[in-house]
């Protein structure tokens, strides 16, 4: 008996739509990250990108529990001396709500070339419209 090992050509990619309205940020991110990494696929192997495409809509309507929306801070470094920039969750979600979801989901993927290729299949949009209707995405429960 031989073990079946899938190749890159045999992977059929599906498209899923996730509505972020009223959902908790972390729970939504874990679900999307598992779909992107392909862990829901029965032929999953950890060394291949077996994941599907994920479209997240209504990014501005995601919520946090407790006092996290007031206390959560996003940090980035510009590369210059004294270049540490901090921004609160409420300000970032007003300015760029897509960035909040992208950081949460991509932070749950591997920090390798494989993880970057998984993260490239993530599309996040504010509002309920997206330009991927031609791919016939299915709603992810």
C-alpha positions in Angstrom: 0.0 0.0 0.0 1.4 3.4 -0.9 0.8 6.8 0.8 -0.9 9.4 -1.4 1.1 12.7 -1.5 -0.6 15.5 -3.3 1.3 17.8 -5.7 0.7 21.5 -6.3 -1.2 20.8 -9.5 -3.8 18.6 -7.9 -5.0 21.1 -5.3 -8.4 22.5 -6.0 -8.9 25.9 -4.4 -12.3 27.0 -3.3 -13.4 30.6 -2.4 -15.2 31.4 0.8 -16.9 34.6 2.0 -16.9 35.5 5.7 -19.2 38.2 7.0 -17.4 39.9 10.0 -20.5 41.9 11.1 -20.9 41.4 14.9 -18.3 38.6 15.1 -15.5 38.5 17.6 -12.0 39.3 16.1 -10.1 36.4 17.5 -12.7 33.7 16.7 -13.1 35.0 13.2 -9.3 35.1 12.7 -8.8 31.5 13.8 -11.5 30.2 11.5 -10.1 32.1 8.5 -6.5 31.1 9.3 -7.4 27.4 9.4 -9.1 27.7 6.0 -6.1 29.6 4.6 -3.7 27.0 5.8 -5.8 24.1 4.5 -6.4 22.3 7.8 -10.0 21.7 6.9 -8.9 19.8 3.8 -8.7 16.0 4.3 -5.6 15.8 2.2 -3.7 18.3 4.4 0.0 18.1 4.6 2.0 20.7 6.6 4.7 21.3 4.0 2.3 22.3 1.1 0.0 25.3 0.7 -3.3 23.3 0.7 -5.5 26.3 1.7 -8.4 28.0 0.0 -9.1 31.6 -0.7 -11.0 33.7 2.0 -12.8 36.9 1.4 -13.8 38.9 4.5 -16.5 41.6 4.2 -17.8 44.2 6.6 -14.4 44.5 8.3 -15.4 47.7 10.1 -18.1 45.9 12.0 -15.9 43.4 13.8 -15.9 43.6 17.6 -13.8 42.9 20.6 -14.9 41.6 24.0 -14.4 43.3 27.3 -12.3 46.5 27.5 -9.9 45.3 24.7 -11.3 47.9 22.3 -10.0 50.6 24.6 -6.8 49.0 25.7 -5.5 47.2 22.5 -2.5 49.0 20.9 -0.9 48.2 17.5 2.8 48.9 17.3 5.1 49.2 14.2 8.6 50.4 13.8 9.6 52.8 11.0 13.3 51.7 10.9 14.6 55.0 12.2 15.8 56.0 15.6 12.8 56.7 17.9 10.5 55.4 15.1 8.2 53.3 17.3 4.6 54.2 16.3 1.6 53.2 18.4 -2.1 53.4 17.4 -5.1 52.3 19.4 -7.6 49.8 18.1 -10.5 52.3 17.9 -8.4 54.7 15.8 -7.1 52.0 13.5 -10.5 50.5 13.0 -11.8 53.9 12.0 -8.9 54.6 9.7 -8.2 51.2 8.1 -10.5 48.4 9.4 -8.9 46.0 6.9 -5.6 46.2 8.6 -7.0 45.0 11.9 -8.3 41.8 10.4 -5.2 41.2 8.2 -2.9 41.5 11.2 -5.0 39.1 13.3 -5.3 36.5 10.6 -1.8 36.6 9.2 -0.4 36.5 12.8 -1.9 33.0 13.1 -0.2 31.7 10.0 3.4 30.4 9.8 6.2 33.0 9.6 7.8 31.4 6.5 7.5 31.6 2.7 4.7 29.1 3.0 2.9 31.3 5.5 3.3 34.3 3.2 1.8 32.4 0.3 -1.1 31.4 2.5 -1.6 35.0 3.5 -1.7 36.1 -0.1 -5.0 34.3 -0.5 -6.7 36.5 2.1 -8.9 39.4 0.8 -10.4 41.9 3.3 -12.9 44.6 2.4 -14.8 47.3 4.2 -18.5 47.2 3.4 -20.5 44.3 2.0 -19.2 44.4 -1.6 -16.2 42.6 -3.1 -14.9 42.3 -6.7 -14.6 38.4 -6.6 -18.1 37.5 -7.7 -16.7 35.7 -10.8 -15.1 33.1 -8.5 -18.5 32.2 -7.1 -17.5 32.2 -3.4 -19.4 30.2 -0.9 -20.5 31.5 2.6 -18.3 30.1 5.3 -20.4 29.2 8.4 
